[in-house]
Amino acid sequence: MAAKATAEPQIATAAPEYEKALDEKRRGERVRALMGSLPAAQKKAIELAYFEGLSHSEIAASLHEPLGTVKSWIRNGLLRLKEGLQATS
């Protein structure tokens, strides 16, 4: 007679995945909030670079701004995002 195997609850393995998904959701919400707090020019430049996939030169041309200005907007905006995320961690 074989011993009856009991099924172990899936909670132990599901919990880390659930927590990971929850952390990612919260991080996404925080990034969206921080993006909303950026000056319009920084926000637009970051959106074009990271969501639209444009190069810095393409962004400069589309916004009719000097390349150095666009690079500064992106760099400073990313620094503000990083600082905001670190402040909440």
Rosetta blueprint (number, residue, H / E / L):
1 M L
2 A L
3 A L
4 K L
5 A L
6 T L
7 A L
8 E L
9 P L
10 Q L
11 I H
12 A H
13 T H
14 A H
15 A H
16 P H
17 E H
18 Y H
19 E H
20 K H
21 A H
22 L H
23 D H
24 E H
25 K H
26 R H
27 R H
28 G H
29 E H
30 R H
31 V H
32 R H
33 A H
34 L H
35 M H
36 G H
37 S H
38 L L
39 P L
40 A H
41 A H
42 Q H
43 K H
44 K H
45 A H
46 I H
47 E H
48 L H
49 A H
50 Y H
51 F L
52 E L
53 G L
54 L L
55 S L
56 H H
57 S H
58 E H
59 I H
60 A H
61 A H
62 S H
63 L H
64 H L
65 E L
66 P L
67 L H
68 G H
69 T H
70 V H
71 K H
72 S H
73 W H
74 I H
75 R H
76 N H
77 G H
78 L H
79 L H
80 R H
81 L H
82 K H
83 E H
84 G H
85 L H
86 Q H
87 A H
88 T H
89 S L
